[in-house]
Amino acid sequence: MDNFIDELLAEAEAEEFKLHLAHVDLVLVEISNLNEEIQKNFTQAEEEKRLIDEWALSKNSKLQDRIDWMTRKLEAFMKEQGDDVKTIDLPNGKLLRRKQPDKIEIVDMEKFMLNADQTMISIIPEIVKPDMNKIKAFYKRSMFLPEGTKLIVGKENFSIKLKQRGEEENGKTETRVGVEQTGTLKNVI
């Protein structure tokens, strides 16, 4: 009889252990499902971010096109005022026209080095390279470009400085809007 009870007890324990393992396996399945849901949430959030970014780009692209159009109109207005007018200060901002400095570019280093004056070269131990400031000074003095160089004439830049609303004239915060702005999302104001 003891053997029979021991066998029944052993079978019951084995059955209970199988049920316990089945329960542990169900917990593992639940953890796997929760991990998949977490991943799904991140994927959905990324998709929603992408949609929001596309919407913002589309909306801001239209706004930037309008800003660019208005900027071109203001630049044309400045040109109508004549070459001597460089700044127009208005209550909500400034219209500015500035000429960038001319630049000289070395286009043929060998030809330049063969014909360059020693004052146009900076000698750093084991490094010989053109001294752009001295070349520019030479050009301004003589109006002659050394061989192997070319002149890049400075362009006139037009820009707008917007004053923040409610700020005094000597306020420190300014927003710059220029024709040469690039990028995807632009913070204008």
ABEGO torsion letter per residue (X at the ends): XAAAAAAAAAAAAAAAAAAAAAAAAAAAAAAAAAAAAAAAAAAAAAAAAAAAAAAAAAAAAAAAAAAAAAAAAAAAAAAAAEAABABBBBAAEBBBBBBBBBBBBBABAAAAAAABBAAABBBBBGBBBBBAAAAAAAAAAAGBBBBGBBBBBBBBBBBBBBBBBGBBAABABBBBBBAABBEABBBAX
